[in-house]
Amino acid sequence: MSAHELTVRFGHVLALDAVSLQTPPGQITAVVGGDGAGKTTLLEALVDLVPIEAGSVDSPARSTIGFMPAGAGSWSELSVDENVAFVGGSYGLATDVLTTRADDLLTRAGLSDVRDRLAGQLSGGMRKKLGFCLAMLHEPQLLILDEPSTGLDPVSRVELWRLISEAAARGTAVVLTTTYLDEAERAGSVLVLERGRALLSGSPQDVVSSYPGVIVQTDSPTRPQFAWRHGTGYREWWPDDPPKGSTTTALTLEDVSIVASLRQEVGS
């Protein structure tokens, strides 16, 4: 699946500005950005939930796409099994196929023992994993996840990411949004958005290795427009050679994302 120079506008607000995205089979693509960056709008544009002003989307049939929204992705008043039956029925899955798929997914998600529990009574991590299982019931070619790990404790995040990685390993194209840069580093490719514009794209390694400049650790930045708090001191970006005697450190995906955003703000 791919999206080419998507532009989406809500009234006078430009939500996406010529954004492109590739989601190869068997790979996790992470879309990163803060609130209002355009992450959810991009996902909704991929599944035709918002009108596109310009650009194009090449995606598989809707019946072969799994979508997990930013919410829980399940119905709180239904039990786990009732959620499964409802979603499986909406995809027209035969009873034996649905039973096999549900048993496999719920077992791998650690939900086998809570199948009669209402979704609204599950812990946050369990409910997110249920939402993932429901999105995967029909074995989609493309799996779209909107901030699946937001608000989860570290253990639940690890468990959910194991399920996501397994889906990609089986050949599913996965695209997800996240505000966590450590998660983006696990993806095969990353797209960093800022106010609807693409700042960075490519594999996490390529994005970092190809970015110009160096990072200096300092207590007193001399380029405040390109400095930010880090622990008790600051990190500061220099486009070329920093002052002699400076303590430099290797660039990270977090560094280049921050610098790219700061450069956009100052027009550099």
C-alpha positions in Angstrom: 0.0 0.0 0.0 1.2 3.5 -0.7 0.0 7.1 -0.4 1.3 9.8 -2.7 1.4 13.5 -1.7 -1.8 13.4 0.3 -3.3 16.8 1.1 -6.3 17.0 3.5 -7.9 20.2 4.6 -10.6 20.8 7.2 -12.0 24.2 6.4 -9.1 26.6 6.7 -6.9 24.1 8.5 -4.4 22.2 6.4 -4.2 18.9 8.2 -1.9 17.1 5.7 0.4 18.9 3.2 1.5 16.6 0.4 2.4 13.6 2.6 3.6 10.4 1.1 3.9 7.0 2.8 5.0 3.4 1.8 3.8 0.4 3.8 5.5 -2.8 2.4 4.2 -6.2 3.3 5.9 -7.8 6.3 7.1 -4.5 7.6 6.1 -2.1 10.4 5.9 1.5 9.4 5.7 4.0 12.3 4.2 7.5 11.9 5.5 9.7 14.6 4.4 13.2 15.8 2.9 15.1 18.7 -0.8 16.2 19.1 -2.1 17.9 15.9 0.7 16.6 13.8 -1.7 14.8 11.4 -1.1 11.2 12.4 -4.7 10.2 12.8 -5.8 12.1 9.7 -3.2 10.2 7.7 -4.5 6.9 8.8 -8.1 7.9 8.2 -7.2 9.1 4.7 -5.7 5.7 4.0 -9.0 4.0 4.7 -11.2 6.7 3.0 -12.6 8.1 6.2 -11.7 11.6 5.4 -11.9 13.4 2.0 -8.6 13.9 0.2 -8.1 17.3 -1.5 -5.1 16.1 -3.5 -2.9 13.1 -3.9 -3.7 9.4 -4.2 -3.9 6.2 -2.1 -3.2 2.8 -3.5 -4.5 0.3 -0.9 -6.1 -3.2 -0.8 -9.8 -3.7 -0.6 -11.5 -2.5 2.6 -12.3 -6.2 3.4 -8.6 -6.9 3.6 -7.7 -4.0 6.0 -7.7 -4.3 9.8 -8.2 -1.0 11.6 -7.7 -0.3 15.3 -8.8 3.2 16.3 -7.1 5.3 19.0 -9.8 4.2 21.5 -10.1 0.6 22.8 -11.3 -0.8 19.5 -13.9 -3.0 21.2 -17.4 -2.6 22.7 -17.4 -2.3 26.5 -20.8 -3.8 27.1 -20.0 -7.0 25.2 -17.8 -9.8 26.5 -14.6 -10.8 24.8 -16.3 -13.7 23.0 -19.3 -11.5 22.1 -16.9 -8.9 20.6 -15.2 -11.6 18.6 -18.5 -13.0 17.4 -19.7 -9.5 16.4 -16.6 -8.6 14.5 -16.2 -12.0 12.9 -19.8 -11.9 11.7 -19.3 -8.4 10.2 -16.5 -9.9 8.1 -18.6 -12.9 7.1 -16.2 -15.4 8.6 -17.4 -19.0 8.7 -17.9 -20.4 12.3 -15.1 -22.9 12.1 -12.7 -20.3 10.7 -13.7 -17.7 13.3 -13.3 -20.3 16.1 -9.8 -21.2 14.9 -8.7 -17.6 14.5 -10.1 -16.5 17.8 -8.5 -19.4 19.7 -5.1 -18.6 18.2 -5.2 -14.8 18.6 -6.7 -14.8 22.2 -4.2 -17.4 23.3 -1.2 -15.5 22.0 -2.6 -12.3 23.5 -3.1 -14.0 26.9 -6.9 -13.5 26.9 -8.0 -17.1 26.9 -9.0 -17.0 30.5 -11.2 -13.9 30.3 -13.3 -14.7 27.3 -16.6 -14.3 29.3 -15.5 -11.0 30.9 -17.0 -7.7 29.6 -14.5 -5.7 27.6 -15.2 -2.7 29.8 -14.0 -4.7 32.8 -10.6 -5.5 31.3 -7.4 -3.8 32.2 -6.1 -1.1 29.8 -3.5 -3.5 28.4 -5.9 -6.4 28.0 -8.4 -4.2 26.2 -5.8 -2.9 23.8 -4.8 -6.5 23.1 -8.4 -7.4 22.5 -8.7 -4.5 20.0 -5.6 -5.8 18.2 -7.1 -9.3 18.1 -10.4 -8.0 16.6 -8.5 -6.1 13.9 -6.6 -9.2 13.0 -9.5 -11.7 13.0 -9.9 -11.7 9.2 -6.1 -12.0 8.5 -5.8 -8.6 6.8 -3.2 -7.7 4.3 -2.9 -4.2 5.9 -3.1 -3.6 9.6 -3.6 0.1 10.7 -3.2 0.9 14.4 -3.8 4.4 15.8 -1.5 4.9 18.9 -2.1 1.3 20.1 0.3 1.6 23.0 -0.6 5.1 24.4 -1.3 5.0 28.1 -0.1 1.4 28.6 2.3 0.3 31.3 5.7 -0.9 30.1 4.8 -4.6 30.4 1.6 -4.2 28.4 3.5 -2.2 25.8 6.0 -5.0 25.3 3.3 -7.6 25.1 1.4 -5.6 22.5 4.5 -5.0 20.4 5.2 -8.7 20.4 1.8 -9.3 18.8 2.4 -6.5 16.3 5.8 -7.9 15.4 4.4 -11.3 14.9 1.8 -10.0 12.5 4.5 -8.3 10.4 6.6 -11.4 10.5 3.7 -13.3 9.0 3.6 -10.9 6.0 1.1 -8.3 7.1 1.8 -4.7 6.2 1.6 -2.7 9.5 1.3 1.0 9.8 0.9 2.5 13.2 1.0 5.9 14.9 2.9 6.6 18.1 4.3 9.4 20.2 7.0 7.1 21.5 10.3 7.4 19.6 11.7 4.3 21.2 8.9 2.4 19.5 9.6 4.1 16.2 13.1 2.8 16.4 11.8 -0.8 16.2 10.0 -0.1 13.0 11.3 -0.9 9.5 10.6 2.7 8.4 9.5 5.9 10.1 7.6 9.0 9.0 7.9 12.0 11.3 5.1 14.5 11.0 4.9 18.1 12.2 1.8 20.2 11.7 0.7 18.1 8.7 4.1 18.1 7.0 6.6 15.3 6.6 9.9 16.2 8.4 11.7 12.9 8.1 11.2 9.6 6.4 13.1 6.4 5.8 14.5 3.6 8.0 15.3 4.8 11.5 19.0 4.0 10.9 19.1 5.9 7.6 17.2 8.9 9.0 19.8 9.2 11.8 22.9 8.5 9.8 22.1 10.8 7.0 21.2 13.8 9.2 23.7 16.6 9.1 25.5 18.1 12.1 26.4 17.0 15.6 24.9 17.1 19.1 26.7 18.8 22.0 26.0 18.3 25.6 26.3 21.5 27.5 25.2 23.5 30.6 25.1 26.8 28.7 23.9 26.6 25.1 25.2 29.3 22.7 22.6 28.5 20.0 19.3 28.6 22.1 17.1 28.3 19.0 18.7 24.8 18.5 19.0 23.7 22.2 16.6 21.7 24.4 16.6 20.5 28.0 18.1 17.0 28.6 18.3 15.9 32.2 20.0 18.6 34.2 21.7 20.1 31.1 21.0 20.8 27.5 21.5 19.1 24.1 22.5 21.5 21.3 22.6 20.9 17.6 25.5 22.3 15.4 25.3 22.0 11.6 29.0 21.5 11.3 32.0 21.8 13.7 31.1 22.7 17.3 33.3 24.9 19.4 36.6 23.3 20.5 36.5 21.4 23.7 32.7 20.6 23.3 31.4 17.3 24.5 29.7 15.7 21.5 27.4 12.7 21.5 25.9 10.5 18.8 22.7 11.5 17.1 19.5 9.6 18.0 16.1 9.5 16.3 14.8 11.7 19.1 17.6 14.2 18.4 17.0 14.5 14.7 13.2 14.7 15.2 13.6 17.6 17.6 16.1 19.3 15.4 14.0 18.9 12.3 11.1 20.5 14.2 13.2 23.4 15.5 14.7 24.0 12.0 11.2 24.2 10.6 10.1 26.7 13.3 13.1 29.1 12.6 13.0 28.5 8.8 16.5 27.0 8.7 
